[in-house]
Every structure is written in structure tokens, then in C-alpha cells.
Amino acid sequence: MSGRFPIEDVSPVVACGRYPAKAVVDELVPVSARAYREGHDALGCNVVWHGPDGVTRPFTRMRPGEPGQDRWHATIRPDAVGEWTFTVEAFQDPYLTWQNAVTKKVAAGQGAAELANDLAEGVRVLTAALGLVPAGDVGRVEAAVAALGDKEADLARRVAPALDLADLLWAHPVRELVTTGTPHRLWVDRPRALFSAWYEFFPRSEGAIPATVDAPARSGTFVTALDRLPGVAAMGFDVLYLPPIHPIGRVNRKGRNNALTAGPDDVGSPWAIGAAEGGHDAIHPDLGTPEDFREFVAAAAEQGLEVAMDLALQCAPDHPWVTEHPEWFTTRADGSIAYAENPPKKYQDIYPVNFDNDPDGIRAEVLRVVRHWIGEGIRIFRVDNPHTKPFDFWHWLIAEVKRTDPDVLFLAEAFTRPAIMHGLGKIGFTQSYTYFTWRTTAAEMREYCEELVASADWMRPNFWPNTPDILHESLQHGGPPMFKIRAVLAALLSPSWGMYAGFELFEHVARPGAEEYLDNEKYELRPRDWAGAQAHGRSLAPFVATLNRVRREHPALHRLRNLVFHDIDNPTLLCWSKHDPDTGDTVIVVCSFDSHTVQWGNTTLDMPALGFDWHERFTVHDELTGAGYEWGQRNAVRLDPYLQPAHVLTVRRPPAPPTPEPAGAEPAELTVADVPDELSGGTAPTTPAPEDGQPATPTGTGPAVARPTTARRTGKGSRRAGRPTTGSTPTDPASKDARWTS
């Protein structure tokens, strides 16, 4: 150790400080540490933090945690993109030491003569405080100093003004024997790094004309894809993700449904990048020109959509790199270049790059490509299979990009082992795909989300119900209600979520024996009648728009760290909440995992996690149905998947009672009842310092158990979710009468 007091186990720290922890602008970042001292004198702790501009922010006072654990907590709120540093300091707090001693001695009946030295010590401490408190409070401190020295006054009047300074001297403490800990790094991204809604579509399918006996197929273009932008924006998405837009190789091109032989009209996989027309810095001529692309990006921005590009570091056999830099690939014993394999799957149309052959040359070229697209207005990259490339390469590349463009974001498309997914987050990836798709029970989902919350300092999840490669069997067989269920879970559990085009049309037919779409859009054009589907009630777009509207309007849903699960006695149901301590905004969700039958359950809410006391009652508004209910700690719910498979409840807080004007009475005689409660290491004031906006600590909950409910068991089914106050249950496209189309 170094310094007067031990400072240990600081958080957030990633990989022992090798990599910075993550946050976004205006996020409340919890900081904690273990600090202690010898004897009974009071210890204080604070956080000192510096922004990317090098300016030191006002220190943030830390509060003691659970008594006896010597753990201290605070929150900081970074306000700019870039690398921050924070340091925990421990110090001797003479005011808290004095306050603790005096209140105990007065309570024990000691008089002014016995407290003579204590009164003199109080004068010393408060005199030191005169230079620390704001100018407007100097008079209060001077009055307290004068009172302590007034030998004509009784003891209560002498010490009361000094004891009344607890809040002031908590925010502006006298610090002695200051010990400074090790600085730690915090990388702060723009808010979209944590809170975003992604939509993926293939521009070549928008406005495409399939082949007929009389004419070949005609690809959609960036110009024809402009017509789809208003529909995507109307659903409330803010990131438009495009698969690779580069020329597609002709050598070993795959046909429909991944067939080994392509027909004359087969367009090939966009991930087989490169042909005679160019490579990773070129645009497929069927999509249009670079000017068309720029106009597309600008038009998307006008709709509130930021375009994200795919970064897939692999090549078709006819990519220019193959002829210009054959050393960048792996040569087999027979002299051929190795194509990609994931046995027993073969990808003959793709050559992986060997990053161990000429690493300097490959790094320089990839950095050039990324900066080329940054120059074209792209600030988000979805990285294809990053876990198949060296981790030191990604660490270097992301750091180089952020050195000049700190607002650029990288999403890792890595479905692989947990350690690798977490490792990619640690070395710099902004967001990550997850195992969300394969968590299909309430217990699995809760356990997985709790793991993600515990990893929030380095891994930000992005939940996707489907991708062009993944059509889970739950969507294949669950019917329209399952599409709603997976959308609710993805959109309201994670601050970032996304869906691939066709999800809103309930596309669910899989290639036999595979967990992927039949007639996969990776290998063919798939124009869709978006307007017709919505006009005939066969679109989930209005429901998705509602979810994204709720997400935008409620700041509680913009964060991950505040996710709290609540007990519910039906294992088919999942209950969770998010609470924003700044605004008091609170959202409670109860979602069924059963898309076929009605499910009942009784909730037992962790009321402090919602910002309430255990006995309080409040009104909730269901954002899906418009109904209102009166809720408390225990509530009964009924979810019919053919109406709505979830409650999305926004909390309406009762108005605070008016605060009575204080009576102007003179100080009363000090009694034991006036002595503040004692905390570990000293007494913290009851009013938090302005900079300490620490959120309510999520309370851990055990497995769901049966609980009694206070809701009535009689009346109509709508009463099962509490006492309805307004609204009704409307019909929607996912009702029993809706068509379940192939």
C-alpha cells in the first residue's frame, strides 16, 4: 500500500486496469472502493475525476455502504466523449470525528466543563472550514465558531449551530491526511453507444424486380431504397444497418439457399466481398454510385436514422487483394488458397485473411478502408465475426480510429464462447451481439440479464430476435404472439436492440433442418409489400413503433445498470423494472414466455428499487392497452397472448405533500433524540450532496415463489392486473383472427 489509509478493490476497473471501463455521456457511473483506518476516528472518501480536456471536476463525496463492510460508494456523471480518469481518495474527517464524539458525550450527560477540549477542537475544525465552504455559507460557520466559544450560553446552544453544519461540511469537508489511490481510466462514448434501436435491411431488395421468363432480375438501388426509409423511421428505429454494399465475387458464387452452383440470375452473398469492380472501399455497381450512397446517408439522417455499415474482413476469390497481396491469405499444401470453413459447413465463396502474414500491411489497409467510410459519413460499424480475427488487431484498430474519431462505434457480431465475447468488449468494442435469441425461458433470461448487468463496465448488449442467418424455432412455431414476446423482451430488457427486415411481417418459414430462413435473403432478392401487409393487418410495425416510442419517452429504459427483476410465482412469466433516479421515471414490465395459452401470476415487487416505501400504492398506465391500474407490492396479472402477451406499465407517482413552513422557534435543548444516527466511520448527513445522485441500489431477489396477493379473485379478467382505472383492451393484428401466413 501507499499512503496513510488503505484503498482497495476499486470499481469500475477492467482487467486490473489494463483496459478502460465503459460509460456514455450523462450516464450515472457507480464508483466504489474499500477503505478503512485504524482506531475510531472518522474516515472520509471522495472521487476525483478528470475529463478528456484534462480539467479536474469538483470531487464527489463517497458514502459508506453496508455497516461493517468498509465499502464506499458514489456516482459520477461524465459529460463529454473521450477518455476520463478517476481516482479514489481517503482522508481523515475531523468534523465527523468531532460530531460523533460530542453527540455521544452530550447524550451521556457530560457538561461544558468536561467538553472543554472538544469545544476547542470544534473551533479549530470550523475555522479550517471557513476557507472551504461557499461564500454564502461563511456566515453560518462563523456563527457556529462564535457559539462554541460563548461560555455564557448553555451547552445545547453552544454546540447546536456546529451540529447543524453536517450537510454543509459533508459537501465541503475539512480533509486531513489525504491518501490518493491509483488513477483508473473510463472511456465515455456518445449516448447511442448504449441506447439504440437497429433495423437491418438489404438495399438491393428494396424496389427489386425478381426474374421472370421474359426478363432477368433487377436489383434494388440506393435510390429505390429511399422509399423504405420513412417506414423504418415510423417504427422508431434510429440506426439503419446495411449488410456489405461492396461488389460481390463471381468465383464460387453461391446460389439460392446457399446452393453450391449459382444460376445466371443469382446475386450471391454480400459477405463474399470483392470482384473486378473493386473491394472493401467500393460500392456494388447494381446499388448505384458513391453519390447515390451519400444521398442515401443524408436522406436517412433527415429521417432520424444513422446508417451503420458492415465491416467484414474477408474476401471473395476474385477480390483485388487476392491478386495484389496473395501473402495476406493462407496457402494450402496443394498451392490453393484456403476458403472459409466451419465444419461441416464450407464457404467456398470466401477467403479468410491471415493476419499473421504481413500484419503491418494488413493493418494499414484496413485502417485506410475504415477511414474511407468515415469520410463518407459512417460513424457506426457492425463487425462481422470479429472473434475469428486476432484480438490485438482489434485493440489496435479501434484505438487508432478513436484517437482521431472518438465518436465512432463498433458492434461485435460474435456468437461464441463467453470469455471471447467479454474479451472483445474489454478491448474496445462498443456493443455486442448476445445469446438473447437462445434464452427462451423466464429463468434463463433472468439469469443471463443479471450476468450482463454485472458486466456493464465493459460489455454492452444488443438484443436481436432474428438475423439473416438466425430464425429460432420459437419464431418458427410460436405464431404472431411469439413475435410480440421476443420484441418486448429485446426492446425493454436491453437499452439497445435490433431486428432484421421481415420480422414485422411474421416471416417464420425455415429451411428444412436449419435454424435459418428458407429463401434466405443473403442469396437472393426479397422485395416485400410493406404497405399491403400493414393495410391488411398483417404487420407488427405498429406494435414495434409503440415499443420504440415508450423507449424514447422513458429515460429509465435508456440504461442497463438499473435493470431489476421482481419475484413472480409463475415460472412462465418474467417481471422486471427500470427506474431513473434523476427524473423518478419508472417502467415495470411483466411478460409471458407462452405464446399459446393464458397465464396468471402474482408479483412481489421490490418497492425500494422502484423508489417507493414498502407500504405505498401507486397508479400504473399500460402503454400497450391504455388501461390504468392501482398497484402496490403484491399484484395479480393475467396475460392472454392473443390480446397482449405483456404489461408495459409506466408508473404515475402521487404528488408529494406540501412541505410545511418551518416555525421560527429558537433552538431547543439538545436531547438524545437530536443525535444523528451513527454510520460506519462517521455520521453522513441525511441530505445528499448535490453531486451525489446515486441511484437506488438494485436489491437481489431469489427464485420465484408463491406469494399471497392483495388483488381480488373476482370480477372480469381485466381486474387481475390490479384495479383498472381507465382504458380498454383493443384488438390488434396478432389476435386469433389474424392470418398466420407463410
C-alpha positions in Angstrom: 0.0 0.0 0.0 1.0 3.6 -0.4 -0.3 6.5 1.7 -1.8 6.8 5.1 -5.0 4.8 4.5 -5.6 1.6 2.6 -7.7 1.9 -0.6 -8.6 -1.4 -2.2 -10.9 -3.1 -4.6 -11.8 0.0 -6.7 -14.6 -0.3 -9.2 -15.2 0.1 -12.1 -11.8 -1.4 -13.1 -11.5 -3.7 -16.1 -8.8 -6.4 -16.3 -6.9 -4.9 -13.4 -6.8 -1.6 -15.2 -5.4 -2.9 -18.5 -8.4 -1.5 -20.4 -10.7 1.4 -19.5 -14.2 0.8 -18.2 -17.1 2.0 -20.3 -19.8 4.6 -19.9 -21.7 7.1 -22.1 -22.3 10.8 -21.8 -24.6 11.7 -18.9 -24.7 8.1 -17.6 -24.6 7.8 -13.8 -21.5 5.7 -13.3 -21.2 3.9 -9.9 -17.8 4.1 -8.3 -16.9 2.1 -5.2 -13.9 1.2 -3.2 -12.9 -0.4 0.1 -11.2 1.9 2.5 -10.6 1.8 6.2 -8.4 3.1 9.0 -7.2 2.3 12.5 -9.0 3.4 15.7 -12.3 5.2 16.0 -11.6 8.5 14.2 -13.8 9.1 11.2 -12.7 8.3 7.6 -14.0 10.0 4.5 -13.6 9.1 0.9 -14.1 11.0 -2.4 -13.7 10.6 -6.1 -11.5 13.0 -8.1 -12.1 12.8 -11.8 -10.7 14.4 -14.9 -12.2 14.8 -18.4 -10.7 14.4 -21.8 -9.9 18.1 -21.7 -7.6 17.5 -18.7 -9.8 19.7 -16.4 -10.4 18.4 -12.9 -14.1 18.2 -12.0 -15.2 19.0 -8.4 -14.6 16.0 -6.3 -17.6 13.7 -5.5 -18.0 12.7 -1.9 -18.5 8.9 -1.3 -21.0 7.5 1.1 -20.4 4.5 3.4 -22.2 1.3 2.4 -23.4 -1.6 4.5 -22.1 -1.1 8.1 -19.1 -3.1 8.9 -18.0 -3.7 5.3 -15.9 -0.6 4.9 -17.1 -0.1 1.3 -17.7 3.4 0.0 -19.9 4.4 -2.9 -20.5 7.4 -5.2 -21.7 8.1 -8.7 -20.1 10.3 -11.3 -21.7 11.7 -14.5 -19.3 12.3 -17.3 -20.4 14.9 -19.8 -18.1 14.5 -22.8 -16.9 11.8 -25.2 -13.3 10.6 -24.7 -11.1 9.1 -22.1 -11.6 10.1 -18.5 -9.7 9.2 -15.4 -10.9 8.9 -11.8 -9.1 8.4 -8.5 -10.4 7.5 -5.1 -9.1 9.4 -2.2 -9.3 8.6 1.5 -8.9 11.2 4.3 -9.3 11.9 8.0 -12.5 13.8 8.5 -12.1 15.8 11.8 -15.6 17.3 11.7 -17.3 13.8 11.7 -14.9 12.7 14.4 -15.8 15.8 16.5 -19.5 15.4 15.8 -19.6 11.8 16.7 -17.7 12.4 20.0 -19.7 15.4 21.0 -23.1 13.8 20.4 -22.2 10.7 22.4 -20.9 12.7 25.3 -23.9 15.1 25.4 -26.2 12.1 25.3 -24.2 10.6 28.2 -24.9 13.7 30.3 -21.5 15.3 30.2 -21.4 19.1 30.8 -19.5 22.0 29.3 -16.5 21.7 31.7 -15.9 18.0 30.6 -16.3 19.0 27.0 -13.9 22.0 27.1 -11.3 20.3 24.9 -14.0 19.1 22.5 -15.4 22.6 22.2 -11.9 24.0 21.4 -11.4 21.2 18.8 -14.7 22.2 17.2 -13.4 25.8 16.9 -10.2 24.6 15.2 -12.1 22.4 12.7 -14.7 25.0 11.8 -12.0 27.7 11.5 -10.3 25.5 8.9 -13.7 25.0 7.1 -14.1 28.8 6.6 -11.8 28.6 3.6 -13.6 25.6 2.1 -17.3 26.4 2.2 -19.1 28.6 -0.4 -19.1 32.4 0.3 -22.8 32.4 1.1 -22.3 29.9 3.9 -19.3 31.5 5.6 -21.6 33.4 8.0 -23.2 30.2 9.2 -19.7 28.7 10.0 -18.6 32.0 11.7 -21.7 31.9 13.8 -21.1 28.3 14.8 -17.5 29.2 15.8 -18.8 32.1 17.9 -21.4 29.9 19.6 -18.8 27.3 20.5 -16.7 30.0 22.3 -19.7 31.6 24.1 -19.1 30.5 27.7 -22.2 32.3 28.8 -24.6 30.1 26.8 -25.7 26.7 27.9 -24.1 23.7 26.2 -27.0 22.9 23.9 -26.9 26.4 22.4 -23.1 26.3 22.1 -23.0 23.1 20.0 -26.3 23.1 18.1 -25.1 25.5 15.3 -22.0 23.4 14.7 -24.0 20.2 14.6 -26.4 21.9 12.1 -23.4 22.2 9.6 -23.4 18.4 8.9 -24.7 18.7 5.4 -22.5 21.7 4.5 -19.4 20.0 5.8 -20.3 16.8 4.1 -20.3 18.6 0.8 -17.2 20.7 1.6 -15.2 18.7 4.2 -12.1 19.5 6.1 -9.7 16.8 4.8 -6.6 15.8 6.7 -4.0 13.1 5.9 -5.3 12.7 2.3 -4.4 9.5 0.7 -4.6 9.3 -3.1 -5.3 6.0 -4.8 -4.3 4.7 -8.2 -5.9 6.5 -11.2 -8.2 4.4 -13.4 -9.5 5.0 -16.9 -13.1 5.4 -18.1 -13.9 5.6 -21.8 -17.0 7.6 -22.4 -19.0 7.2 -25.7 -21.9 9.2 -27.1 -25.3 8.1 -25.8 -26.1 5.9 -28.9 -23.3 3.5 -27.8 -25.7 2.4 -25.0 -29.2 3.3 -26.2 -30.1 2.5 -29.8 -32.7 0.7 -31.9 -31.3 -1.0 -35.0 -33.1 -2.1 -38.2 -31.3 -4.2 -40.8 -32.4 -4.4 -44.5 -30.8 -5.2 -47.8 -30.9 -2.2 -50.1 -30.8 -4.5 -53.1 -34.2 -5.9 -52.2 -36.0 -2.6 -51.9 -37.5 -1.9 -55.3 -36.1 -5.1 -56.7 -37.9 -6.9 -59.5 -37.4 -10.7 -59.5 -36.5 -12.6 -62.7 -39.3 -13.7 -64.9 -39.3 -15.9 -68.0 -39.2 -12.8 -70.1 -36.7 -10.6 -68.2 -33.8 -11.1 -65.8 -33.9 -10.0 -62.2 -33.3 -6.3 -61.4 -31.6 -5.2 -58.2 -32.9 -2.5 -56.0 -30.7 0.5 -55.6 -29.9 3.2 -53.1 -32.4 5.4 -55.0 -35.2 2.8 -54.8 -34.3 2.0 -51.2 -35.1 5.7 -50.3 -38.8 4.7 -50.3 -38.3 2.4 -47.4 -36.7 5.0 -45.1 -40.0 6.6 -43.9 -41.4 3.2 -42.9 -38.3 2.3 -40.9 -38.3 5.8 -39.2 -42.0 5.4 -38.4 -41.3 2.3 -36.4 -39.0 4.4 -34.2 -35.6 3.0 -35.2 -32.5 5.2 -35.1 -29.8 3.0 -36.6 -30.2 1.6 -40.1 -27.8 -1.3 -40.6 -26.8 -2.3 -44.1 -25.1 -5.6 -45.0 -22.0 -5.2 -47.1 -22.6 -2.9 -50.1 -19.4 -3.8 -52.0 -19.0 -5.7 -55.2 -19.8 -9.4 -54.8 -17.4 -12.1 -56.1 -18.4 -14.2 -59.1 -15.9 -17.1 -58.5 -17.6 -19.8 -56.4 -20.7 -17.6 -56.0 -23.4 -19.3 -54.0 -26.9 -19.8 -55.4 -30.3 -19.6 -53.7 -30.5 -21.2 -50.3 -26.7 -21.5 -50.2 -26.6 -23.8 -53.2 -23.0 -24.5 -54.4 -23.8 -23.6 -58.0 -25.2 -20.2 -58.9 -27.6 -19.6 -61.7 -27.3 -16.7 -64.1 -29.7 -14.5 -62.1 -28.3 -15.4 -58.6 -26.9 -12.3 -56.9 -24.6 -14.0 -54.4 -23.9 -13.3 -50.8 -22.9 -9.7 -49.9 -20.4 -11.2 -47.5 -18.4 -12.6 -50.4 -16.7 -9.3 -50.9 -14.7 -8.2 -53.9 -14.8 -8.5 -57.7 -13.3 -6.9 -60.7 -15.3 -3.7 -59.8 -13.4 -3.3 -56.5 -13.1 -4.4 -52.9 -13.9 -3.1 -49.5 -13.7 0.6 -50.5 -16.0 0.2 -53.5 -19.8 0.1 -54.0 -21.6 -2.6 -55.9 -22.5 -1.0 -59.3 -26.0 -2.5 -59.1 -26.7 -0.4 -56.0 -25.6 2.9 -57.6 -22.8 5.4 -57.4 -20.9 6.9 -54.5 -23.0 10.0 -55.0 -26.2 7.8 -54.6 -24.8 6.4 -51.4 -24.1 9.8 -50.0 -27.6 10.9 -50.8 -29.0 7.8 -49.2 -27.0 8.5 -46.0 -28.2 12.1 -46.0 -31.8 11.1 -46.6 -31.6 8.6 -43.7 -30.3 11.3 -41.4 -33.2 13.5 -42.3 -35.5 10.7 -41.1 -33.5 10.4 -37.8 -31.7 7.3 -39.0 -27.9 6.9 -38.7 -26.5 4.4 -41.2 -24.3 1.6 -39.9 -22.0 -0.3 -42.3 -20.9 -3.9 -42.2 -17.1 -4.4 -41.7 -16.4 -8.0 -42.9 -12.7 -8.6 -43.3 -12.9 -11.5 -45.7 -12.6 -11.7 -49.5 -14.2 -13.4 -52.5 -11.7 -15.4 -54.6 -11.8 -12.5 -57.2 -11.2 -9.7 -54.6 -8.4 -7.4 -55.8 -6.5 -8.2 -52.6 -6.1 -11.8 -53.7 -4.1 -10.9 -56.8 -2.4 -7.9 -55.3 -1.5 -9.4 -51.9 -1.7 -13.2 -52.1 0.5 -13.3 -49.0 -2.5 -12.0 -47.0 -4.1 -15.4 -47.2 -3.4 -19.0 -46.2 -1.9 -21.2 -48.8 -2.7 -24.9 -48.6 -0.3 -27.8 -49.4 -1.6 -28.0 -53.0 -0.9 -24.3 -53.5 -4.5 -23.2 -53.4 -5.8 -20.5 -51.1 -7.9 -21.8 -48.2 -11.5 -20.9 -48.2 -13.6 -20.4 -45.0 -14.9 -23.5 -43.2 -16.9 -24.2 -40.1 -17.0 -28.0 -40.3 -19.1 -29.4 -41.8 -20.1 -26.1 -43.3 -18.0 -24.9 -46.3 -17.9 -21.3 -47.6 -16.1 -21.7 -50.9 -17.0 -18.1 -51.9 -15.0 -16.6 -49.0 -11.2 -16.5 -48.3 -10.3 -15.5 -44.7 -7.5 -13.0 -44.3 -4.4 -14.4 -42.5 -3.5 -11.6 -40.1 -0.1 -13.2 -39.2 1.1 -12.7 -42.8 2.3 -9.1 -43.3 0.4 -7.8 -40.2 1.7 -4.2 -40.8 0.4 -4.2 -44.4 -3.0 -5.6 -43.5 -3.4 -3.2 -40.6 -2.6 -0.2 -42.7 -5.0 -1.3 -45.4 -7.9 -2.0 -43.1 -7.4 1.3 -41.3 -7.4 3.0 -44.7 -10.7 1.3 -45.6 -12.4 2.3 -42.3 -11.3 5.9 -42.6 -12.5 6.0 -46.1 -16.1 5.2 -44.9 -15.8 7.5 -42.0 -15.1 10.2 -44.6 -18.3 9.1 -46.3 -20.3 9.9 -43.2 -20.3 6.5 -41.5 -19.8 6.5 -37.7 -21.1 3.0 -36.8 -19.6 -0.3 -37.9 -21.2 -3.7 -37.4 -18.2 -6.0 -37.4 -18.7 -9.5 -38.9 -17.3 -12.4 -36.9 -14.6 -10.4 -35.0 -13.8 -13.5 -32.9 -12.1 -15.1 -35.9 -9.5 -12.3 -36.1 -6.7 -11.5 -33.8 -7.7 -9.6 -30.7 -4.6 -7.5 -30.7 -5.5 -6.3 -34.2 -8.9 -5.1 -33.0 -7.4 -3.5 -29.9 -5.1 -1.6 -32.2 -7.6 -0.7 -34.9 -10.3 0.6 -32.5 -7.8 2.7 -30.6 -6.4 4.2 -33.8 -9.9 5.1 -35.0 -10.9 6.6 -31.7 -7.7 8.6 -31.5 -9.0 10.7 -34.4 -12.7 10.0 -34.3 -13.8 9.2 -30.7 -17.5 9.1 -31.6 -17.2 6.1 -34.0 -18.9 3.0 -32.6 -18.2 -0.7 -33.2 -20.8 -3.5 -32.8 -19.3 -7.0 -32.4 -21.2 -9.8 -34.2 -19.7 -12.6 -32.2 -21.8 -15.6 -31.2 -19.1 -17.6 -29.5 -17.7 -18.6 -26.1 -18.5 -16.2 -23.2 -14.9 -15.4 -22.4 -14.3 -14.3 -26.0 -17.4 -12.2 -26.2 -16.5 -10.4 -22.9 -12.9 -10.1 -24.1 -14.0 -8.3 -27.3 -15.9 -5.8 -25.1 -12.9 -5.2 -22.9 -10.5 -4.4 -25.8 -12.8 -1.7 -27.2 -15.9 -3.0 -29.0 -18.8 -0.6 -28.2 -21.6 -3.1 -28.2 -22.0 -6.9 -28.7 -24.5 -9.3 -30.0 -25.6 -11.8 -27.3 -27.2 -15.1 -26.6 -30.6 -13.4 -26.3 -32.0 -15.4 -29.2 -31.4 -18.7 -27.4 -32.7 -17.7 -23.9 -36.3 -18.9 -24.2 -37.5 -19.4 -20.6 -38.0 -16.7 -17.9 -35.4 -18.3 -15.7 -32.8 -18.4 -18.4 -33.5 -14.8 -19.5 -33.3 -13.5 -15.9 -30.0 -15.3 -15.2 -28.5 -14.1 -18.4 -29.5 -10.5 -18.0 -28.2 -10.5 -14.4 -24.8 -11.6 -15.9 -24.9 -8.8 -18.4 -25.7 -6.2 -15.8 -22.7 -7.4 -13.8 -20.6 -6.9 -16.9 -21.9 -3.4 -17.8 -18.5 -1.8 -17.2 -17.1 -3.5 -20.4 -19.8 -5.2 -22.4 -23.0 -3.5 -23.7 -25.6 -6.0 -25.1 -27.6 -5.5 -28.2 -30.6 -7.9 -28.3 -31.7 -9.2 -31.7 -34.7 -11.6 -32.1 -33.6 -12.5 -35.6 -30.8 -12.0 -38.1 -30.5 -13.0 -41.8 -28.7 -16.2 -40.5 -30.8 -16.9 -37.4 -34.5 -17.9 -37.3 -35.0 -19.5 -33.9 -37.5 -22.3 -33.6 -39.6 -20.3 -31.2 -40.4 -17.9 -34.0 -40.9 -20.8 -36.5 -43.7 -22.3 -34.3 -44.8 -19.6 -31.9 -47.2 -17.7 -34.1 -47.6 -13.9 -34.1 -47.8 -13.6 -30.3 -44.2 -15.0 -30.0 -43.0 -12.2 -32.3 -44.5 -9.8 -29.9 -43.0 -11.5 -26.9 -39.5 -11.5 -28.4 -39.8 -7.9 -29.4 -40.9 -6.9 -25.8 -38.1 -8.8 -24.3 -35.4 -7.4 -26.7 -36.6 -3.8 -26.6 -37.3 -3.4 -22.9 -34.6 -5.5 -21.2 -31.7 -4.1 -23.2 -31.1 -0.4 -23.9 -30.0 -1.5 -27.4 -31.9 -3.9 -29.6 -32.4 -4.6 -33.3 -34.4 -6.6 -35.8 -33.9 -7.8 -39.3 -36.4 -6.9 -42.0 -39.3 -9.3 -42.3 -39.7 -9.7 -38.6 -42.6 -7.3 -38.7 -44.2 -9.5 -41.3 -44.0 -12.6 -39.1 -41.7 -14.3 -41.6 -41.2 -17.7 -40.0 -40.6 -20.4 -42.6 -37.2 -22.1 -42.1 -35.0 -24.1 -44.5 -35.6 -27.8 -43.5 -33.2 -28.9 -40.9 -31.7 -25.5 -40.3 -32.3 -22.6 -37.9 -32.3 -20.1 -40.8 -34.8 -18.7 -43.3 -36.0 -20.5 -46.4 -35.2 -18.5 -49.5 -32.6 -16.6 -47.4 -32.1 -13.0 -48.4 -28.4 -13.5 -48.2 -28.6 -15.2 -51.6 -31.5 -13.7 -53.4 -33.6 -10.6 -53.8 -36.6 -10.4 -51.4 -38.9 -7.5 -52.3 -41.8 -7.2 -49.8 -45.1 -5.5 -49.9 -44.7 -3.5 -46.7 -47.7 -1.2 -47.3 -50.1 -4.0 -48.2 -49.2 -6.0 -45.2 -49.8 -3.1 -42.9 -53.1 -2.2 -44.6 -54.4 -5.7 -44.2 -53.4 -6.0 -40.5 -50.5 -8.5 -41.2 -47.7 -6.3 -39.9 -46.2 -5.9 -36.5 -44.9 -2.4 -37.4 -47.5 -0.5 -35.2 -46.6 -2.7 -32.2 -42.8 -2.1 -32.8 -43.5 1.6 -33.1 -45.2 1.6 -29.7 -42.2 -0.2 -28.1 -39.7 2.3 -29.6 -41.9 5.2 -28.6 -42.0 4.0 -25.0 -38.2 3.5 -25.1 -37.7 7.1 -26.3 -40.1 8.7 -23.9 -38.9 7.0 -20.7 -35.3 7.7 -19.6 -35.4 4.7 -17.3 -35.2 2.5 -20.4 -32.0 4.2 -21.6 -29.8 2.3 -19.2 -28.7 -1.2 -18.3 -27.3 -0.9 -14.8 -30.8 -0.1 -13.4 -32.4 -3.4 -14.5 -34.1 -5.1 -11.5 -36.0 -8.4 -11.5 -39.0 -9.0 -9.2 -40.5 -12.2 -7.9 -43.5 -13.7 -9.7 -44.9 -17.1 -8.8 -45.5 -18.3 -12.3 -42.2 -19.6 -14.0 -43.7 -18.8 -17.4 -43.7 -15.1 -16.6 -40.9 -12.6 -16.1 -41.2 -9.4 -14.2 -38.7 -6.6 -14.3 -38.4 -2.8 -13.8 -36.1 0.1 -14.6 -36.0 3.3 -12.5 -34.3 6.6 -13.3 -33.2 8.4 -10.1 -32.9 11.8 -11.8 -36.5 12.0 -13.1 -38.2 9.4 -11.0 -39.3 7.8 -14.2 -40.1 4.1 -13.6 -41.2 1.3 -16.0 -42.5 -2.1 -14.9 -42.8 -5.0 -17.4 -44.5 -8.3 -17.0 -44.0 -10.6 -20.0 -45.2 -14.1 -20.8 -43.0 -16.7 -22.5 -46.0 -18.7 -23.6 -47.5 -17.7 -27.0 -50.4 -20.1 -26.9 -52.2 -20.0 -23.6 -53.4 -17.5 -20.9 -51.0 -17.2 -18.0 -51.7 -15.9 -14.4 -49.2 -14.7 -11.8 -48.8 -12.9 -8.6 -45.9 -10.3 -8.3 -44.0 -9.3 -5.3 -42.3 -6.1 -6.1 -39.1 -4.8 -4.6 -40.6 -1.4 -3.7 -37.4 0.5 -2.8 -36.0 -0.4 -6.2 -39.0 1.4 -7.7 -38.4 4.5 -5.5 -41.2 3.6 -3.1 -41.6 2.5 0.5 -42.9 -1.0 1.1 -46.4 0.1 2.0 -47.0 2.7 -0.7 -49.6 2.4 -3.5 -49.3 3.9 -7.0 -51.1 4.1 -10.4 -49.7 2.4 -13.5 -50.6 3.0 -17.1 -50.3 0.1 -19.6 -48.7 1.5 -22.7 -49.9 -1.4 -24.8 -53.6 -1.3 -24.0 -54.2 2.2 -22.5 -55.6 0.7 -19.3 -54.7 2.0 -15.8 -54.4 0.1 -12.6 -53.7 0.7 -8.9 -50.6 -1.3 -7.8 -48.6 -1.9 -4.7 -46.1 -4.5 -3.5 -48.3 -7.5 -4.5 -50.4 -7.6 -7.6 -52.1 -10.3 -9.7 -51.7 -10.3 -13.5 -53.4 -12.1 -16.4 -51.7 -12.3 -19.8 -53.6 -13.5 -22.9 -51.0 -13.8 -25.8 -53.7 -13.3 -28.4 -54.6 -9.9 -26.8 -51.3 -8.7 -25.4 -48.6 -11.1 -24.0 -47.1 -8.4 -21.8 -47.9 -5.5 -19.5 -45.7 -2.4 -20.2 -46.5 -0.3 -17.2 -45.3 3.3 -16.7 -45.6 4.5 -13.1 -47.7 7.6 -12.2 -46.4 8.9 -8.9 -48.7 10.6 -6.4 -47.9 14.3 -5.9 -45.7 15.0 -3.0 -47.4 16.5 0.1 -46.7 20.2 0.6 -43.8 20.9 2.9 -44.8 23.0 5.9 -43.1 26.2 6.6 -40.6 25.9 9.4 -41.6 27.5 12.7 -39.1 30.2 13.7 -38.6 28.9 17.2 -35.2 29.3 18.9 -33.0 26.2 19.4 -34.5 23.8 21.9 -32.5 22.0 24.5 -30.3 19.3 22.9 -31.5 15.8 23.8 -30.6 12.2 22.8 -33.3 12.4 20.2 -31.4 15.1 18.4 -28.3 13.0 18.0 -27.8 11.9 14.3 -27.7 8.1 13.5 -24.3 6.7 13.5 -22.8 5.2 10.4 -19.7 3.2 9.8 -16.7 5.5 10.0 -18.7 8.6 11.0 -22.1 10.1 10.5 -23.2 11.0 7.0 -25.8 13.8 6.7 -29.4 12.8 5.8 -29.5 15.2 2.7 -27.2 14.0 -0.1 -24.7 16.4 -1.6 -25.8 17.8 -5.0 -23.3 15.9 -7.0 -24.2 12.6 -5.3 -27.1 11.4 -7.5 -26.5 7.8 -6.6 -29.3 5.5 -8.0 -31.2 3.2 -5.8 -29.2 0.0 -5.3 -30.9 -2.9 -7.0 -32.0 -5.4 -4.5 -31.2 -9.0 -5.2 -34.1 -11.4 -5.5 -34.3 -15.1 -5.1 -36.2 -17.6 -7.2 -39.9 -17.1 -7.8 -42.1 -18.4 -5.0 -45.8 -18.4 -4.4 -46.9 -15.3 -2.6 -50.3 -14.2 -1.4 -51.9 -11.4 -3.4 -54.0 -8.5 -2.3 -55.9 -8.3 -5.6 -59.4 -9.7 -5.7 -60.1 -13.0 -7.2 -63.5 -12.0 -8.5 -64.7 -9.9 -11.4 -63.6 -9.7 -15.0 -60.2 -10.8 -16.2 -59.0 -7.3 -16.7 -59.2 -6.8 -12.9 -56.5 -9.4 -12.4 -53.7 -6.9 -13.2 -54.8 -4.7 -10.3 -57.7 -2.3 -10.1 -58.3 -0.8 -13.6 -58.9 2.9 -13.7 -59.1 3.7 -17.4 -58.8 2.2 -20.8 -59.9 -0.9 -22.6 -58.2 -3.8 -24.4 -58.1 -3.1 -28.2 -57.8 -5.8 -30.8 -54.6 -5.9 -32.9 -53.1 -7.8 -35.9 -51.9 -10.6 -33.6 -55.4 -11.6 -32.5 -56.7 -15.1 -33.0 -58.4 -13.9 -36.2 -55.2 -12.6 -37.8 -53.7 -14.6 -40.6 -50.5 -16.6 -39.9 -49.0 -16.6 -43.3 -46.1 -18.5 -44.8 
